[in-house]
């Protein structure tokens, strides 16, 4: 009876041994599972990026989300400050959202525009959040003084009411087909400016006098050389159709 008991115990030990082997396989299986999930490697890599070998925090961490954060921060800064070298800092859109739409920017300045298509004020886009003064001027020559044709203030990409209403000169003395120049200038206000440019008598004031007041304002506020961008465009005088002629054509 004693011998049988020993054999039985021996078998029991073998059985236990098999059980241990089974557990070992189970551990290996679990280990493979963890490696597939990337738990250990991911945590070690992440901690290695945040902390240096010296145990100190790594301030130059560029882990998950850091690139997106930097791009977002850069976009916000660009939105607030704008890009001074951007050729489209100023965009003028005449006849906005119509078949006759005309877009004027740095890449279209060699175009000659018909005066009838520039008869109304354009929609203006200023690609910068700072404070600007936009003016439209008919340059002077030997026979005439310069005239202020239009003026508006811009801040945070939004415009105020026109300082002086838009007016494209009819150039009565020029024959049809003649080409003349018009200049747009975008002045940047200094950060310390207290009073932006304005005209108290903008409705009745003559355009030549308005130009003189603009020059005085620019000189007094040291803004003559603060032109952010300037567009000199060519305008061709064409036969502008009056309302009566349009009615005759449609009748």
BABA-564778 format. One record per residue: residue number from 1; x, y, z of N, C-alpha, C in turn. Coordinates in nm, 2 decimals, decimal comma, always signed. Example, Ala and Ser with C-alpha at 12.3 -4.5 7.8 and 13.67 -1.06 7.14 Angstrom:
% BABA-564778
    i    n.xx    n.yy    n.zz   ca.xx   ca.yy   ca.zz    c.xx    c.yy    c.zz
    1   +1,32   -0,57   +0,78   +1,23   -0,45   +0,78   +1,32   -0,33   +0,78
    2   +1,28   -0,22   +0,71   +1,37   -0,11   +0,71   +1,29   +0,00   +0,79
END
This chain:
% BABA-564778
    i    n.xx    n.yy    n.zz   ca.xx   ca.yy   ca.zz    c.xx    c.yy    c.zz
    1   +0,08   -0,12   +0,00   +0,00   +0,00   +0,00   +0,08   +0,12   +0,00
    2   +0,19   +0,12   +0,07   +0,28   +0,23   +0,07   +0,34   +0,26   -0,07
    3   +0,37   +0,16   -0,14   +0,43   +0,18   -0,28   +0,33   +0,24   -0,37
    4   +0,21   +0,20   -0,36   +0,10   +0,26   -0,45   +0,08   +0,41   -0,42
    5   +0,09   +0,44   -0,29   +0,08   +0,58   -0,25   +0,19   +0,66   -0,31
    6   +0,31   +0,61   -0,31   +0,42   +0,69   -0,36   +0,40   +0,71   -0,51
    7   +0,36   +0,60   -0,58   +0,33   +0,62   -0,73   +0,23   +0,72   -0,75
    8   +0,12   +0,72   -0,67   +0,02   +0,81   -0,69   +0,07   +0,96   -0,67
    9   +0,15   +0,97   -0,57   +0,21   +1,11   -0,54   +0,30   +1,15   -0,66
   10   +0,37   +1,05   -0,71   +0,46   +1,09   -0,83   +0,37   +1,14   -0,94
   11   +0,26   +1,07   -0,97   +0,18   +1,11   -1,08   +0,12   +1,25   -1,05
   12   +0,09   +1,27   -0,92   +0,03   +1,40   -0,89   +0,13   +1,51   -0,91
   13   +0,26   +1,49   -0,88   +0,36   +1,59   -0,90   +0,38   +1,61   -1,05
   14   +0,37   +1,51   -1,13   +0,38   +1,53   -1,28   +0,27   +1,62   -1,33
   15   +0,15   +1,58   -1,27   +0,03   +1,66   -1,31   +0,05   +1,81   -1,28
   16   +0,11   +1,83   -1,16   +0,14   +1,97   -1,12   +0,24   +2,04   -1,21
   17   +0,34   +1,96   -1,25   +0,44   +2,01   -1,34   +0,37   +2,05   -1,47
   18   +0,28   +1,97   -1,52   +0,22   +2,01   -1,65   +0,14   +2,14   -1,63
   19   +0,08   +2,15   -1,51   +0,00   +2,27   -1,48   +0,09   +2,39   -1,48
   20   +0,21   +2,38   -1,43   +0,30   +2,49   -1,43   +0,34   +2,53   -1,57
   21   +0,37   +2,42   -1,65   +0,40   +2,45   -1,79   +0,29   +2,53   -1,86
   22   +0,17   +2,49   -1,83   +0,05   +2,55   -1,89   +0,04   +2,70   -1,85
   23   +0,07   +2,72   -1,72   +0,08   +2,86   -1,67   +0,19   +2,94   -1,74
   24   +0,30   +2,88   -1,77   +0,41   +2,95   -1,83   +0,37   +2,99   -1,97
   25   +0,30   +2,90   -2,04   +0,25   +2,93   -2,18   +0,15   +3,05   -2,17
   26   +0,07   +3,04   -2,07   -0,03   +3,15   -2,05   +0,04   +3,28   -2,03
   27   +0,15   +3,28   -1,95   +0,22   +3,41   -1,93   +0,28   +3,46   -2,06
   28   +0,34   +3,36   -2,14   +0,39   +3,40   -2,27   +0,29   +3,46   -2,36
   29   +0,17   +3,39   -2,36   +0,06   +3,44   -2,44   +0,02   +3,58   -2,40
   30   +0,01   +3,60   -2,27   -0,03   +3,74   -2,22   +0,08   +3,84   -2,26
   31   +0,21   +3,80   -2,26   +0,32   +3,89   -2,29   +0,31   +3,93   -2,44
   32   +0,28   +3,83   -2,52   +0,26   +3,86   -2,66   +0,15   +3,96   -2,69
   33   +0,04   +3,93   -2,61   -0,08   +4,02   -2,63   -0,04   +4,16   -2,59
   34   +0,03   +4,18   -2,48   +0,07   +4,32   -2,44   +0,16   +4,39   -2,54
   35   +0,25   +4,31   -2,60   +0,34   +4,37   -2,70   +0,27   +4,41   -2,82
   36   +0,16   +4,33   -2,86   +0,08   +4,37   -2,98   +0,01   +4,50   -2,95
   37   -0,04   +4,51   -2,83   -0,12   +4,63   -2,80   -0,02   +4,75   -2,78
   38   +0,10   +4,73   -2,77   +0,20   +4,84   -2,76   +0,20   +4,91   -2,63
   39   +0,14   +4,85   -2,53   +0,13   +4,92   -2,40   +0,27   +4,96   -2,34
   40   +0,36   +4,86   -2,33   +0,49   +4,88   -2,27   +0,57   +4,97   -2,35
   41   +0,58   +4,95   -2,48   +0,67   +5,03   -2,57   +0,61   +5,17   -2,58
   42   +0,48   +5,18   -2,59   +0,42   +5,32   -2,60   +0,45   +5,40   -2,48
   43   +0,44   +5,34   -2,36   +0,46   +5,42   -2,23   +0,61   +5,45   -2,21
   44   +0,69   +5,36   -2,25   +0,84   +5,39   -2,24   +0,88   +5,50   -2,33
   45   +0,83   +5,49   -2,46   +0,86   +5,59   -2,55   +0,81   +5,73   -2,51
   46   +0,69   +5,73   -2,46   +0,63   +5,86   -2,42   +0,70   +5,92   -2,30
   47   +0,74   +5,84   -2,20   +0,81   +5,89   -2,09   +0,95   +5,93   -2,13
   48   +1,01   +5,86   -2,23   +1,14   +5,90   -2,27   +1,14   +6,03   -2,34
   49   +1,03   +6,07   -2,40   +1,02   +6,20   -2,47   +1,00   +6,31   -2,37
   50   +0,92   +6,28   -2,27   +0,89   +6,39   -2,17   +1,00   +6,41   -2,08
   51   +1,07   +6,31   -2,04   +1,18   +6,32   -1,94   +1,31   +6,28   -2,01
   52   +1,42   +6,35   -1,98   +1,55   +6,32   -2,03   +1,62   +6,21   -1,95
   53   +1,74   +6,17   -1,99   +1,81   +6,06   -1,92   +1,85   +6,10   -1,78
   54   +1,86   +6,23   -1,76   +1,90   +6,28   -1,63   +1,79   +6,28   -1,53
   55   +1,67   +6,25   -1,58   +1,55   +6,25   -1,49   +1,48   +6,38   -1,48
   56   +1,53   +6,48   -1,55   +1,47   +6,61   -1,56   +1,37   +6,62   -1,67
   57   +1,27   +6,71   -1,65   +1,17   +6,72   -1,75   +1,22   +6,78   -1,88
   58   +1,19   +6,72   -1,99   +1,23   +6,76   -2,12   +1,14   +6,87   -2,18
   59   +1,18   +6,99   -2,18   +1,09   +7,10   -2,22   +1,08   +7,11   -2,37
   60   +1,16   +7,04   -2,44   +1,15   +7,04   -2,59   +1,06   +6,92   -2,64
   61   +0,97   +6,88   -2,56   +0,88   +6,77   -2,59   +0,81   +6,79   -2,72
   62   +0,81   +6,70   -2,81   +0,74   +6,71   -2,94   +0,66   +6,58   -2,96
   63   +0,58   +6,54   -2,86   +0,51   +6,42   -2,87   +0,37   +6,44   -2,94
   64   +0,28   +6,36   -2,90   +0,15   +6,36   -2,96   +0,08   +6,50   -2,94
   65   +0,03   +6,56   -3,05   -0,04   +6,68   -3,04   +0,04   +6,81   -3,05
   66   +0,17   +6,79   -3,03   +0,26   +6,91   -3,02   +0,27   +6,98   -3,15
   67   +0,27   +6,91   -3,26   +0,28   +6,97   -3,40   +0,15   +7,05   -3,43
   68   +0,04   +6,99   -3,39   -0,09   +7,06   -3,41   -0,10   +7,18   -3,33
   69   -0,05   +7,18   -3,21   -0,05   +7,29   -3,12   +0,03   +7,41   -3,18
   70   +0,15   +7,37   -3,23   +0,24   +7,47   -3,29   +0,18   +7,53   -3,41
   71   +0,12   +7,45   -3,50   +0,05   +7,50   -3,62   -0,06   +7,60   -3,58
   72   -0,14   +7,56   -3,48   -0,25   +7,64   -3,44   -0,20   +7,78   -3,39
   73   -0,10   +7,77   -3,31   -0,04   +7,89   -3,25   +0,01   +7,98   -3,36
   74   +0,08   +7,92   -3,46   +0,13   +8,00   -3,57   +0,02   +8,06   -3,65
   75   -0,09   +7,99   -3,67   -0,20   +8,04   -3,75   -0,27   +8,16   -3,68
   76   -0,28   +8,15   -3,55   -0,34   +8,26   -3,47   -0,25   +8,39   -3,48
   77   -0,12   +8,37   -3,47   -0,02   +8,48   -3,48   -0,03   +8,54   -3,61
   78   -0,04   +8,46   -3,72   -0,05   +8,52   -3,85   -0,18   +8,59   -3,88
   79   -0,29   +8,54   -3,82   -0,42   +8,60   -3,83   -0,42   +8,74   -3,76
   80   -0,35   +8,75   -3,65   -0,35   +8,88   -3,58   -0,26   +8,98   -3,64
   81   -0,14   +8,94   -3,68   -0,03   +9,03   -3,73   -0,03   +9,05   -3,88
   82   -0,07   +8,94   -3,95   -0,07   +8,95   -4,10   +0,08   +8,93   -4,15
   83   +0,09   +8,93   -4,28   +0,22   +8,90   -4,34   +0,26   +9,02   -4,42
   84   +0,36   +9,09   -4,38   +0,40   +9,22   -4,45   +0,44   +9,19   -4,59
   85   +0,49   +9,08   -4,62   +0,54   +9,05   -4,76   +0,43   +8,98   -4,84
   86   +0,31   +8,97   -4,79   +0,20   +8,91   -4,86   +0,16   +9,00   -4,97
   87   +0,16   +8,96   -5,10   +0,12   +9,05   -5,21   -0,02   +9,08   -5,21
   88   -0,10   +9,00   -5,14   -0,25   +9,02   -5,14   -0,29   +9,08   -5,00
   89   -0,21   +9,16   -4,95   -0,24   +9,23   -4,82   -0,37   +9,31   -4,85
   90   -0,38   +9,36   -4,97   -0,49   +9,44   -5,01   -0,55   +9,39   -5,14
   91   -0,69   +9,36   -5,13   -0,76   +9,31   -5,25   -0,88   +9,40   -5,27
   92   -0,90   +9,45   -5,39   -1,01   +9,53   -5,43   -1,10   +9,45   -5,53
   93   -1,23   +9,44   -5,49   -1,32   +9,36   -5,58   -1,43   +9,45   -5,63
   94   -1,43   +9,49   -5,75   -1,53   +9,57   -5,81   -1,65   +9,48   -5,86
   95   -1,77   +9,53   -5,85   -1,89   +9,46   -5,90   -1,89   +9,32   -5,84
   96   -1,88   +9,31   -5,70   -1,86   +9,19   -5,63   -1,98   +9,09   -5,66
   97   -1,95   +8,97   -5,69   -2,05   +8,86   -5,71   -2,15   +8,89   -5,82
   98   -2,09   +8,95   -5,93   -2,17   +8,98   -6,05   -2,09   +8,92   -6,17
   99   -2,15   +8,91   -6,29   -2,08   +8,86   -6,40   -1,96   +8,96   -6,44
  100   -1,97   +9,09   -6,40   -1,87   +9,18   -6,43   -1,77   +9,20   -6,32
  101   -1,75   +9,10   -6,23   -1,66   +9,12   -6,12   -1,52   +9,13   -6,17
  102   -1,45   +9,23   -6,10   -1,31   +9,26   -6,13   -1,23   +9,25   -6,00
  103   -1,13   +9,17   -5,99   -1,04   +9,16   -5,88   -0,91   +9,23   -5,90
  104   -0,87   +9,32   -5,82   -0,75   +9,40   -5,83   -0,66   +9,36   -5,71
  105   -0,54   +9,31   -5,74   -0,44   +9,28   -5,64   -0,30   +9,30   -5,70
  106   -0,20   +9,25   -5,64   -0,07   +9,27   -5,68   -0,04   +9,21   -5,82
  107   -0,11   +9,10   -5,85   -0,08   +9,03   -5,97   -0,16   +9,07   -6,09
  108   -0,25   +9,17   -6,08   -0,33   +9,22   -6,19   -0,31   +9,37   -6,22
  109   -0,20   +9,42   -6,18   -0,18   +9,57   -6,19   -0,15   +9,61   -6,34
  110   -0,11   +9,51   -6,42   -0,08   +9,55   -6,56   -0,20   +9,55   -6,65
  111   -0,32   +9,53   -6,59   -0,44   +9,53   -6,66   -0,49   +9,68   -6,68
  112   -0,56   +9,70   -6,79   -0,62   +9,83   -6,82   -0,77   +9,81   -6,79
  113   -0,83   +9,89   -6,70   -0,97   +9,87   -6,66   -1,06   +9,98   -6,73
  114   -1,17   +9,94   -6,77   -1,27  +10,04   -6,83   -1,33  +10,12   -6,72
  115   -1,34  +10,24   -6,74   -1,40  +10,33   -6,63   -1,54  +10,30   -6,60
  116   -1,62  +10,25   -6,69   -1,76  +10,22   -6,66   -1,77  +10,10   -6,56
  117   -1,67  +10,02   -6,56   -1,67   +9,90   -6,47   -1,61   +9,93   -6,33
  118   -1,56  +10,06   -6,31   -1,51  +10,10   -6,18   -1,59  +10,22   -6,13
  119   -1,72  +10,23   -6,17   -1,80  +10,35   -6,14   -1,85  +10,35   -5,99
  120   -1,86  +10,23   -5,93   -1,90  +10,22   -5,79   -1,79  +10,17   -5,71
  121   -1,80  +10,20   -5,58   -1,69  +10,16   -5,48   -1,67  +10,01   -5,48
  122   -1,55   +9,96   -5,46   -1,52   +9,82   -5,46   -1,54   +9,76   -5,32
  123   -1,56   +9,63   -5,31   -1,55   +9,56   -5,19   -1,40   +9,54   -5,16
  124   -1,36   +9,57   -5,03   -1,22   +9,57   -5,00   -1,19   +9,47   -4,89
  125   -1,08   +9,39   -4,92   -1,03   +9,29   -4,82   -0,89   +9,33   -4,78
  126   -0,87   +9,35   -4,65   -0,74   +9,38   -4,59   -0,70   +9,27   -4,51
  127   -0,59   +9,20   -4,55   -0,55   +9,08   -4,49   -0,45   +9,10   -4,37
  128   -0,51   +9,18   -4,27   -0,43   +9,21   -4,16   -0,52   +9,27   -4,05
  129   -0,49   +9,24   -3,92   -0,57   +9,29   -3,81   -0,54   +9,43   -3,76
  130   -0,43   +9,49   -3,81   -0,39   +9,62   -3,76   -0,48   +9,73   -3,81
  131   -0,45   +9,85   -3,77   -0,53   +9,97   -3,80   -0,47  +10,04   -3,93
  132   -0,55  +10,06   -4,03   -0,51  +10,11   -4,16   -0,60  +10,22   -4,21
  133   -0,54  +10,30   -4,30   -0,61  +10,41   -4,37   -0,60  +10,38   -4,52
  134   -0,71  +10,35   -4,59   -0,71  +10,33   -4,73   -0,75  +10,46   -4,80
  135   -0,68  +10,50   -4,90   -0,72  +10,62   -4,98   -0,70  +10,59   -5,13
  136   -0,79  +10,65   -5,21   -0,78  +10,64   -5,35   -0,76  +10,78   -5,40
  137   -0,66  +10,80   -5,48   -0,61  +10,93   -5,52   -0,60  +10,94   -5,68
  138   -0,64  +11,06   -5,73   -0,61  +11,09   -5,87   -0,49  +11,17   -5,87
  139   -0,37  +11,12   -5,91   -0,25  +11,19   -5,91   -0,25  +11,32   -5,98
  140   -0,17  +11,42   -5,94   -0,17  +11,55   -6,00   -0,07  +11,55   -6,12
  141   -0,07  +11,65   -6,20   +0,03  +11,67   -6,31   +0,05  +11,82   -6,32
  142   +0,10  +11,86   -6,44   +0,13  +12,00   -6,46   +0,01  +12,09   -6,46
  143   -0,10  +12,03   -6,51   -0,23  +12,10   -6,53   -0,33  +12,09   -6,41
  144   -0,31  +11,99   -6,32   -0,41  +11,97   -6,22   -0,34  +11,93   -6,09
  145   -0,41  +11,96   -5,98   -0,37  +11,92   -5,85   -0,42  +11,78   -5,82
  146   -0,36  +11,70   -5,73   -0,42  +11,57   -5,70   -0,55  +11,58   -5,62
  147   -0,63  +11,48   -5,63   -0,76  +11,48   -5,57   -0,78  +11,35   -5,49
  148   -0,85  +11,37   -5,38   -0,88  +11,25   -5,29   -1,02  +11,20   -5,34
  149   -1,02  +11,08   -5,40   -1,14  +11,02   -5,46   -1,21  +10,94   -5,36
  150   -1,15  +10,89   -5,25   -1,21  +10,79   -5,16   -1,12  +10,77   -5,04
  151   -1,18  +10,75   -4,92   -1,10  +10,72   -4,80   -1,18  +10,64   -4,70
  152   -1,12  +10,54   -4,64   -1,19  +10,45   -4,54   -1,08  +10,41   -4,44
  153   -1,13  +10,39   -4,32   -1,05  +10,33   -4,21   -1,08  +10,18   -4,20
  154   -0,97  +10,11   -4,17   -0,98   +9,96   -4,15   -0,92   +9,92   -4,02
  155   -0,98   +9,83   -3,94   -0,92   +9,78   -3,82   -0,98   +9,64   -3,80
  156   -0,90   +9,55   -3,76   -0,94   +9,41   -3,74   -1,01   +9,35   -3,87
  157   -0,96   +9,40   -3,98   -1,02   +9,36   -4,11   -1,16   +9,41   -4,14
  158   -1,21   +9,50   -4,06   -1,34   +9,56   -4,08   -1,32   +9,70   -4,11
  159   -1,41   +9,75   -4,19   -1,41   +9,89   -4,23   -1,51   +9,98   -4,16
  160   -1,48  +10,11   -4,16   -1,57  +10,20   -4,10   -1,65  +10,26   -4,22
  161   -1,74  +10,35   -4,18   -1,81  +10,43   -4,29   -1,71  +10,51   -4,36
  162   -1,73  +10,53   -4,49   -1,64  +10,60   -4,58   -1,61  +10,75   -4,52
  163   -1,49  +10,78   -4,51   -1,45  +10,92   -4,47   -1,50  +11,02   -4,57
  164   -1,48  +10,98   -4,70   -1,53  +11,06   -4,81   -1,58  +10,97   -4,91
  165   -1,70  +10,99   -4,97   -1,76  +10,90   -5,06   -1,68  +10,88   -5,19
  166   -1,70  +10,76   -5,25   -1,63  +10,71   -5,36   -1,67  +10,80   -5,48
  167   -1,57  +10,84   -5,56   -1,60  +10,92   -5,68   -1,49  +10,89   -5,79
  168   -1,52  +10,83   -5,90   -1,43  +10,81   -6,01   -1,45  +10,93   -6,10
  169   -1,34  +11,01   -6,13   -1,35  +11,13   -6,21   -1,40  +11,09   -6,35
  170   -1,49  +11,18   -6,41   -1,54  +11,16   -6,54   -1,44  +11,20   -6,65
  171   -1,34  +11,28   -6,61   -1,23  +11,32   -6,70   -1,30  +11,38   -6,83
  172   -1,38  +11,48   -6,82   -1,45  +11,54   -6,93   -1,36  +11,59   -7,04
  173   -1,24  +11,64   -7,00   -1,15  +11,70   -7,10   -1,08  +11,59   -7,18
  174   -1,08  +11,47   -7,14   -1,01  +11,36   -7,21   -1,11  +11,29   -7,31
  175   -1,06  +11,26   -7,43   -1,14  +11,19   -7,53   -1,16  +11,05   -7,49
  176   -1,27  +10,99   -7,54   -1,30  +10,85   -7,51   -1,18  +10,76   -7,56
  177   -1,14  +10,67   -7,48   -1,02  +10,58   -7,52   -0,90  +10,63   -7,45
  178   -0,90  +10,74   -7,39   -0,78  +10,79   -7,32   -0,76  +10,71   -7,19
  179   -0,63  +10,70   -7,15   -0,59  +10,62   -7,03   -0,53  +10,71   -6,93
  180   -0,58  +10,70   -6,81   -0,53  +10,78   -6,70   -0,50  +10,69   -6,58
  181   -0,43  +10,74   -6,48   -0,39  +10,66   -6,36   -0,47  +10,69   -6,23
  182   -0,49  +10,59   -6,15   -0,55  +10,61   -6,02   -0,47  +10,53   -5,92
  183   -0,44  +10,58   -5,81   -0,35  +10,51   -5,71   -0,43  +10,48   -5,58
  184   -0,41  +10,36   -5,53   -0,47  +10,32   -5,40   -0,35  +10,31   -5,31
  185   -0,36  +10,37   -5,19   -0,25  +10,36   -5,09   -0,31  +10,31   -4,95
  186   -0,25  +10,22   -4,89   -0,29  +10,16   -4,76   -0,19  +10,21   -4,66
  187   -0,22  +10,31   -4,58   -0,13  +10,36   -4,47   -0,16  +10,28   -4,34
  188   -0,05  +10,25   -4,28   -0,06  +10,18   -4,14   -0,05  +10,29   -4,03
  189   -0,16  +10,29   -3,95   -0,16  +10,38   -3,84   -0,05  +10,34   -3,73
  190   +0,02  +10,43   -3,67   +0,10  +10,40   -3,56   +0,02  +10,35   -3,44
  191   +0,08  +10,27   -3,35   +0,01  +10,21   -3,24   -0,04  +10,32   -3,14
  192   +0,03  +10,43   -3,14   +0,00  +10,54   -3,05   -0,10  +10,64   -3,10
  193   -0,16  +10,61   -3,22   -0,25  +10,71   -3,28   -0,37  +10,73   -3,19
  194   -0,41  +10,85   -3,18   -0,53  +10,89   -3,09   -0,65  +10,91   -3,18
  195   -0,63  +10,99   -3,28   -0,74  +11,03   -3,37   -0,72  +10,98   -3,51
  196   -0,79  +10,89   -3,57   -0,78  +10,85   -3,71   -0,82  +10,96   -3,80
  197   -0,78  +10,95   -3,93   -0,81  +11,06   -4,02   -0,96  +11,07   -4,04
  198   -1,01  +11,19   -4,05   -1,15  +11,21   -4,08   -1,17  +11,35   -4,14
  199   -1,28  +11,37   -4,20   -1,32  +11,50   -4,26   -1,45  +11,55   -4,20
  200   -1,45  +11,66   -4,14   -1,58  +11,71   -4,08   -1,68  +11,74   -4,18
  201   -1,64  +11,80   -4,29   -1,73  +11,85   -4,40   -1,71  +11,76   -4,52
  202   -1,72  +11,63   -4,51   -1,69  +11,54   -4,62   -1,79  +11,54   -4,73
  203   -1,91  +11,59   -4,70   -2,01  +11,59   -4,81   -2,00  +11,71   -4,90
  204   -1,96  +11,82   -4,84   -1,95  +11,94   -4,93   -1,81  +11,98   -4,97
  205   -1,71  +11,91   -4,91   -1,57  +11,95   -4,93   -1,53  +11,92   -5,08
  206   -1,44  +12,00   -5,13   -1,39  +11,98   -5,27   -1,28  +11,88   -5,26
  207   -1,26  +11,80   -5,36   -1,16  +11,69   -5,36   -1,02  +11,73   -5,35
  208   -0,99  +11,85   -5,41   -0,85  +11,90   -5,40   -0,83  +11,95   -5,25
  209   -0,92  +12,01   -5,19   -0,91  +12,05   -5,05   -0,90  +11,93   -4,96
  210   -0,97  +11,83   -4,98   -0,97  +11,70   -4,91   -0,83  +11,64   -4,92
  211   -0,77  +11,65   -5,04   -0,63  +11,60   -5,05   -0,53  +11,68   -4,97
  212   -0,55  +11,80   -4,96   -0,46  +11,89   -4,88   -0,47  +11,85   -4,73
  213   -0,59  +11,83   -4,69   -0,61  +11,79   -4,55   -0,55  +11,66   -4,52
  214   -0,56  +11,57   -4,61   -0,50  +11,43   -4,60   -0,35  +11,45   -4,58
  215   -0,28  +11,53   -4,67   -0,14  +11,55   -4,66   -0,10  +11,61   -4,53
  216   -0,18  +11,70   -4,48   -0,15  +11,77   -4,35   -0,15  +11,67   -4,24
  217   -0,26  +11,58   -4,24   -0,27  +11,48   -4,14   -0,15  +11,38   -4,14
  218   -0,11  +11,34   -4,26   +0,00  +11,24   -4,27   +0,13  +11,30   -4,22
  219   +0,15  +11,43   -4,25   +0,27  +11,49   -4,20   +0,27  +11,51   -4,05
  220   +0,16  +11,55   -3,99   +0,15  +11,57   -3,85   +0,17  +11,44   -3,77
  221   +0,13  +11,33   -3,83   +0,13  +11,20   -3,76   +0,25  +11,11   -3,81
  222   +0,34  +11,17   -3,88   +0,46  +11,10   -3,93   +0,42  +10,97   -4,01
  223   +0,32  +10,98   -4,10   +0,27  +10,87   -4,17   +0,30  +10,87   -4,32
  224   +0,38  +10,97   -4,36   +0,41  +10,98   -4,51   +0,48  +10,86   -4,56
  225   +0,56  +10,80   -4,48   +0,64  +10,68   -4,52   +0,59  +10,55   -4,46
  226   +0,47  +10,55   -4,41   +0,41  +10,43   -4,35   +0,31  +10,36   -4,44
  227   +0,34  +10,36   -4,57   +0,26  +10,30   -4,67   +0,28  +10,15   -4,67
  228   +0,18  +10,07   -4,64   +0,20   +9,92   -4,63   +0,20   +9,86   -4,77
  229   +0,11   +9,92   -4,86   +0,11   +9,87   -4,99   +0,04   +9,98   -5,08
  230   +0,08   +9,98   -5,21   +0,03  +10,08   -5,30   +0,00  +10,02   -5,44
  231   -0,12  +10,05   -5,49   -0,16  +10,00   -5,63   -0,18  +10,11   -5,72
  232   -0,10  +10,12   -5,83   -0,12  +10,22   -5,93   -0,19  +10,15   -6,05
  233   -0,31  +10,18   -6,08   -0,39  +10,11   -6,19   -0,42  +10,21   -6,30
  234   -0,43  +10,15   -6,42   -0,46  +10,22   -6,54   -0,61  +10,21   -6,57
  235   -0,67  +10,33   -6,60   -0,82  +10,33   -6,63   -0,84  +10,39   -6,77
  236   -0,92  +10,32   -6,85   -0,95  +10,36   -6,98   -1,08  +10,43   -6,99
  237   -1,09  +10,55   -7,03   -1,22  +10,62   -7,04   -1,30  +10,56   -7,15
  238   -1,42  +10,51   -7,12   -1,51  +10,45   -7,22   -1,64  +10,53   -7,22
  239   -1,73  +10,50   -7,31   -1,86  +10,57   -7,32   -1,95  +10,50   -7,22
  240   -1,97  +10,57   -7,11   -2,05  +10,52   -7,00   -2,20  +10,53   -7,05
  241   -2,27  +10,42   -7,04   -2,41  +10,41   -7,08   -2,50  +10,47   -6,97
  242   -2,58  +10,57   -7,01   -2,67  +10,63   -6,91   -2,80  +10,55   -6,90
  243   -2,88  +10,58   -6,80   -3,00  +10,50   -6,78   -3,10  +10,52   -6,90
  244   -3,10  +10,64   -6,96   -3,19  +10,66   -7,08   -3,15  +10,57   -7,20
  245   -3,01  +10,56   -7,22   -2,97  +10,48   -7,33   -3,00  +10,33   -7,31
  246   -2,99  +10,29   -7,19   -3,02  +10,15   -7,16   -3,17  +10,12   -7,18
  247   -3,26  +10,22   -7,14   -3,40  +10,20   -7,16   -3,44  +10,20   -7,31
  248   -3,37  +10,27   -7,39   -3,39  +10,27   -7,54   -3,35  +10,14   -7,60
  249   -3,24  +10,08   -7,55   -3,20   +9,95   -7,60   -3,30   +9,84   -7,57
  250   -3,36   +9,85   -7,46   -3,45   +9,74   -7,41   -3,59   +9,76   -7,46
  251   -3,63   +9,88   -7,51   -3,76   +9,91   -7,56   -3,79   +9,86   -7,70
END
